[in-house]
Structures are given as structure tokens and as C-alpha cells.
Amino acid sequence: MSDVVLCVPSCEGPVKKAFEVTGVTPSVAGTGRIQEVASLEPADGYAGAVINAAGFPFNEAMNLCRQLRNRERPISPIILLLDHYQLDDLTFREDLFDDFVVGPFDVAELATRLRHRLRRAGNEQVGARVEHGGLVMNLETYQASVAGRVMDLTFMEYELLRFLATNPYRVFTRETLLSRVWGYEYYGGARTVDVHVRRLRAKLGEEHAHLVQTVRSVGYKFGYLERGVSEAEHPRSGA
């Protein structure tokens, strides 16, 4: 069972995707009231909390952080999500949280900060798995499965899938993938990436092949296409 992290007041969009990448389970308290937080708490406690201070009045968000710190079973780490105009309001409140991220929120940054803070808090298992759309990757044993079926991947196929899956929804050029996955000393051409992507899709199977998407005239990205969004309307490139 994955660790449970409190998420207030919602867990949507890039926040939800960051939880998926990190492999922890969000427990959403929509009102942020301490009674609701307590009622949703698992038997072994929360592994941490993500508080979206842009999602409800700032003073209420800070009061919630204070209450989480002062509970009989304190919640830590606490990560704040902020709008840029709220930065000055953090002065003299640094003891109420452990980290913060300023919007617009990037999935990779959110996932990295969440993973890092949970590990520092003593959770060594966080980040060992990536789960997304039926795909499960164990980053410690180099195993991958899709819809419960173990995938027979070569080392470089696994490395390419791992790199894309841990940077979901970001677009990478073929040249960037060559340097980041194969290494700067690799002299193969862009066709190497295309061949490996084609093999990955075949091994993912028809039902899950769309997890590795082609972004026309740019490269590739990992993740589902949003409804009503074409491949041309991709996020910023990872090049």
C-alpha cells in the first residue's frame, strides 16, 4: 500500500499527476477543517501534506498549517502551493511549512519536491515506483508491467520508458532523448529513438501504446492526451 498524503482543498490537474508520478495516495480534505482532516486520516497517520494556499483564503491556509503542526500527531512535511503574489506573505511564517512551489505548477517539479521531502522525513520507499495509466515501474528492480502483465524490456527500452514516465507531459526532442538516455558519448542518430519508441509501443500493447505520444515536428512525450487538446498544443519542450 502506498503512503497517504493529505491534500487540501483539492487534487486536480498537475497536482494529481505529480501524486501519480511519485506513487503516493492523496487524501483530499475539501474544506480544510481539522475535524475533516482527522476523519480521513489513515491508521498509521499521514506521510505529509500538500496545502494549496491559492485554493482558499491565505490566512485559513496558514491557520491550517499551524493546526497540523500542533496536533498530537503532527503532520510533516508540509508543502505549500502558492500564487506568486503570495510570496511576501510567507515572511515570519517559515516555521509553518517545509517547502513551497509557485504556480503555474510543473508536474516534474511538484513530484520531485514531494519525493524529496517525504524521503527526508524518513520515507525511503517514496519514488521507488511509478504508476500511470496501467503502467507500473519499479525503479529499484528495473521491472515494468502494464495492466498486470510483465513487460520484457531491454535495458535501453526500460531507460527510455523510465525517463519519459518520470517526466510526464513534457515534450523532449529526439536529440535531447539521445543525450539524456543514451549519453553524450552516443553517436547514433535520431532514428535510434524512433526505433526504441516503436518497440516500446509494441510491448505496451495497443491499449496502452498511446502513453508514449509523438509530438509532430518536435519529438515525444509521456502521458494521456487531454480531451480536446491536439498534439500540437503541447507543454514546453524539455530540450
C-alpha positions as CSV (number, residue, x, y, z in Angstrom):
1,M,0.0,0.0,0.0
2,S,1.3,3.4,-0.9
3,D,1.7,6.2,1.7
4,V,-1.2,8.7,2.1
5,V,-0.6,12.4,1.9
6,L,-3.2,15.0,2.9
7,C,-4.2,17.3,0.1
8,V,-6.2,20.4,0.7
9,P,-8.6,21.6,-0.8
10,S,-8.4,19.6,-4.0
11,C,-6.1,17.3,-6.0
12,E,-6.6,18.1,-9.7
13,G,-4.5,18.8,-12.8
14,P,-0.7,18.9,-12.3
15,V,-1.1,18.2,-8.6
16,K,-2.9,14.9,-9.3
17,K,-0.4,14.0,-11.9
18,A,2.5,14.7,-9.5
19,F,1.0,12.3,-7.0
20,E,0.7,9.7,-9.7
21,V,4.3,10.1,-10.7
22,T,5.5,10.0,-7.0
23,G,3.4,6.9,-6.3
24,V,1.7,8.2,-3.1
25,T,-2.0,8.4,-2.5
26,P,-3.7,11.7,-1.9
27,S,-6.4,12.1,0.8
28,V,-8.4,15.1,-0.2
29,A,-10.0,17.3,2.6
30,G,-12.1,19.8,0.6
31,T,-12.8,22.2,3.5
32,G,-9.5,22.1,5.3
33,R,-11.3,21.8,8.7
34,I,-9.2,20.0,11.2
35,Q,-12.1,17.7,12.0
36,E,-12.3,16.6,8.4
37,V,-8.6,16.1,8.3
38,A,-8.8,13.8,11.3
39,S,-11.7,11.8,9.9
40,L,-9.8,11.0,6.7
41,E,-6.5,10.1,8.5
42,P,-5.3,6.5,7.9
43,A,-4.5,4.3,11.0
44,D,-0.7,4.9,10.6
45,G,-1.1,8.6,10.0
46,Y,-0.4,10.9,7.1
47,A,3.1,10.8,5.4
48,G,2.8,14.6,4.7
49,A,0.5,17.3,3.4
50,V,0.2,19.4,0.3
51,I,-1.7,22.6,1.0
52,N,-2.9,24.8,-1.9
53,A,-2.8,28.2,-0.4
54,A,-4.1,29.6,-3.7
55,G,-7.2,27.5,-3.4
56,F,-8.7,29.1,-0.3
57,P,-8.1,32.3,1.8
58,F,-4.4,32.6,2.7
59,N,-4.9,33.1,6.4
60,E,-7.1,30.0,6.5
61,A,-4.3,28.1,4.8
62,M,-1.7,29.3,7.3
63,N,-4.0,28.5,10.2
64,L,-4.5,25.0,8.9
65,C,-0.7,24.6,8.7
66,R,-0.4,25.8,12.3
67,Q,-3.0,23.3,13.4
68,L,-1.3,20.5,11.5
69,R,2.0,21.3,13.3
70,N,0.4,21.5,16.7
71,R,-1.6,18.3,16.6
72,E,-0.9,15.4,19.0
73,R,0.3,13.6,15.9
74,P,2.0,16.5,13.9
75,I,1.9,16.2,10.1
76,S,5.3,16.7,8.3
77,P,6.4,17.6,5.8
78,I,4.0,20.3,4.7
79,I,4.4,21.6,1.1
80,L,2.6,24.9,0.2
81,L,1.3,25.7,-3.3
82,L,1.2,29.4,-3.9
83,D,0.5,32.1,-6.4
84,H,3.4,34.5,-7.0
85,Y,1.7,37.4,-5.3
86,Q,1.5,35.4,-2.0
87,L,5.3,35.1,-1.6
88,D,5.7,38.2,0.6
89,D,3.0,36.8,2.9
90,L,5.3,33.9,3.9
91,T,7.6,36.3,5.8
92,F,7.8,35.2,9.5
93,R,5.7,32.1,8.8
94,E,8.6,29.9,7.7
95,D,8.1,27.6,10.7
96,L,4.6,26.6,9.4
97,F,5.8,24.7,6.3
98,D,8.7,22.8,4.9
99,D,8.7,23.7,1.2
100,F,6.7,25.7,-1.3
101,V,6.1,25.7,-5.0
102,V,4.9,28.8,-7.0
103,G,2.4,28.4,-9.8
104,P,1.9,27.7,-12.7
105,F,2.7,24.3,-11.3
106,D,5.0,21.9,-13.2
107,V,4.3,18.2,-12.7
108,A,8.0,17.2,-12.7
109,E,8.9,19.9,-10.1
110,L,6.0,19.1,-7.8
111,A,6.8,15.4,-8.0
112,T,10.5,16.0,-7.3
113,R,9.8,18.2,-4.3
114,L,7.2,15.8,-2.9
115,R,9.5,12.8,-3.3
116,H,12.5,14.7,-1.8
117,R,10.6,16.0,1.3
118,L,9.0,12.6,2.0
119,R,12.3,10.9,1.8
120,R,13.9,13.4,4.1
121,A,11.1,12.8,6.6
122,G,12.2,9.1,6.7
123,N,10.1,7.5,4.0
124,E,12.7,5.5,2.0
125,Q,10.1,3.9,-0.3
126,V,8.8,7.0,-1.9
127,G,9.7,7.3,-5.5
128,A,10.6,3.6,-5.8
129,R,7.6,3.1,-8.1
130,V,6.0,5.0,-11.0
131,E,2.3,4.3,-11.7
132,H,0.4,5.8,-14.6
133,G,-2.5,4.6,-16.7
134,G,-2.0,0.9,-16.0
135,L,1.8,1.1,-16.2
136,V,3.8,0.3,-13.1
137,M,7.6,0.7,-13.0
138,N,9.7,-0.5,-10.0
139,L,12.7,1.9,-10.2
140,E,14.7,-0.3,-7.8
141,T,14.3,-3.7,-9.5
142,Y,14.2,-2.4,-13.1
143,Q,10.8,-4.2,-13.7
144,A,7.8,-2.8,-15.6
145,S,4.3,-4.1,-16.0
146,V,1.3,-2.9,-17.8
147,A,-2.3,-4.0,-16.9
148,G,-0.7,-6.6,-14.7
149,R,1.4,-8.0,-17.5
150,V,5.2,-8.0,-17.0
151,M,7.0,-6.3,-19.9
152,D,10.1,-7.9,-21.4
153,L,12.2,-4.8,-22.0
154,T,15.8,-4.4,-23.0
155,F,17.9,-2.1,-20.7
156,M,17.7,0.9,-23.1
157,E,14.0,0.4,-23.7
158,Y,13.5,0.4,-19.9
159,E,15.7,3.5,-19.5
160,L,13.8,5.4,-22.2
161,L,10.4,4.5,-20.7
162,R,11.7,5.4,-17.2
163,F,12.9,8.8,-18.4
164,L,9.7,9.6,-20.1
165,A,7.5,8.3,-17.3
166,T,9.3,10.2,-14.6
167,N,8.9,13.4,-16.7
168,P,5.3,13.1,-17.8
169,Y,3.6,15.6,-20.1
170,R,6.9,17.2,-21.0
171,V,8.0,17.2,-24.7
172,F,11.5,16.0,-25.5
173,T,13.3,16.3,-28.8
174,R,15.0,13.2,-30.2
175,E,18.4,14.9,-29.7
176,T,17.5,15.6,-26.0
177,L,16.5,12.0,-25.5
178,L,19.7,10.7,-27.1
179,S,21.8,12.8,-24.8
180,R,19.7,12.2,-21.6
181,V,19.1,8.4,-22.1
182,W,21.9,7.1,-24.2
183,G,24.5,9.7,-23.1
184,Y,26.5,12.4,-24.7
185,E,29.1,9.9,-25.9
186,Y,26.5,8.1,-28.0
187,Y,26.8,8.8,-31.7
188,G,23.6,7.2,-33.0
189,G,21.2,9.2,-35.0
190,A,17.6,10.2,-34.2
191,R,16.4,7.0,-35.8
192,T,17.6,5.2,-32.7
193,V,15.0,6.9,-30.6
194,D,12.3,6.2,-33.2
195,V,13.1,2.5,-33.3
196,H,13.1,2.2,-29.5
197,V,9.8,4.1,-29.3
198,R,8.2,1.8,-31.9
199,R,9.4,-1.2,-29.9
200,L,8.1,0.3,-26.6
201,R,4.7,0.9,-28.1
202,A,4.5,-2.7,-29.4
203,K,5.4,-4.0,-25.9
204,L,2.9,-1.7,-24.2
205,G,0.2,-3.2,-26.4
206,E,-2.4,-1.5,-28.5
207,E,-4.4,-0.4,-25.4
208,H,-1.5,1.4,-23.8
209,A,0.7,2.4,-26.7
210,H,-0.7,5.9,-26.6
211,L,1.2,6.5,-23.3
212,V,4.2,7.4,-25.5
213,Q,3.0,10.1,-27.8
214,T,4.5,11.7,-30.9
215,V,4.5,15.5,-30.9
216,R,4.7,16.3,-34.6
217,S,7.9,18.0,-35.7
218,V,9.3,18.0,-32.2
219,G,9.7,14.6,-30.5
220,Y,8.0,12.6,-27.9
221,K,6.2,12.9,-24.5
222,F,4.6,10.5,-22.0
223,G,1.0,10.6,-20.8
224,Y,-2.5,10.7,-22.0
225,L,-3.7,13.4,-24.4
226,E,-6.1,15.8,-22.7
227,R,-9.6,15.8,-24.2
228,G,-9.9,18.5,-26.8
229,V,-6.2,19.1,-26.9
230,S,-4.3,18.3,-30.1
231,E,-0.6,17.1,-30.1
232,A,0.4,20.5,-31.5
233,E,-0.8,22.1,-28.2
234,H,1.9,20.6,-26.1
235,P,3.6,21.9,-23.0
236,R,7.0,23.5,-23.0
237,S,9.8,21.3,-24.6
238,G,12.2,19.5,-22.4
239,A,15.0,20.2,-24.8
